[in-house]
Amino acid sequence: SEDGLAMGVFDGVGAWADMGVDPGLYSKALAKCANEAYAELGPKSPKAILSHAHAKTMSITGSS
């Protein structure tokens, strides 16, 4: 986060490449959405941040 209070590691699952899916696309989108959720919700609820980010990335094939 820009305030230095949060960080995350979002690693794409490489096996998606075997199905023609770029494994980095989902993890990058999840990280972006988590950062946006953190900016909105603050550092008090990591579960809410990840739930929000997951909901925003459900249309993207992949996993992290």
N, C-alpha and C positions, 0 to 999 in steps of 0.2 A: 504494500500500500504506500501511497505517497507520504503518509504520516509516520511510516516506519514501525507501526504497531502490529502489522500482519504480513505474513508471507505464505506462499503455497507452492507446492510442487505438483505439476499437472503433466503426467507422462502418458502419452498415447500408447495404446496396446498394439504392438507391432504386428500381431497376427492378422489384423484387418488388411494389411497390405496384400495378403494372399487372396483376398476377395476383391482387390482393386480399389480399396478405400485408403486414402492417405491418413495414417494414424495420427498425424499431427493436427489435422483440422479440428477434430473434436476437442482435444486437450487445450488447444489455443483458444477456442471459443468458450470453453468452460472457464478457463482462467480469466478471460476478458469479462465474462458475465459475473464471476465471483468478485472481481475487483469493483465492478459497478454496484453489486449488491452490498459490498462492504462500505462503499462510499455512502450508500443510502441508509444502511442499518447500523453501521458502526461495528466496533470490535466485540460486542457483548454476546453475539450469538453465531458461532461458527456453523452450527447445524442449519440455522435459518439461511445463512449466506450460501451454503452449498446446495440446499434445497431450492433456493431461488435460481441459482445458476443452472442446476440440472433441469429445472422446468423450462428455462429459456433455451436450452440446447437439445431438447428432445427430438427436434426435427433433423438433427445432424446424425449421420451414421457413424458410430464409433464408441469408444469407451476410454476411461482414464482411471 
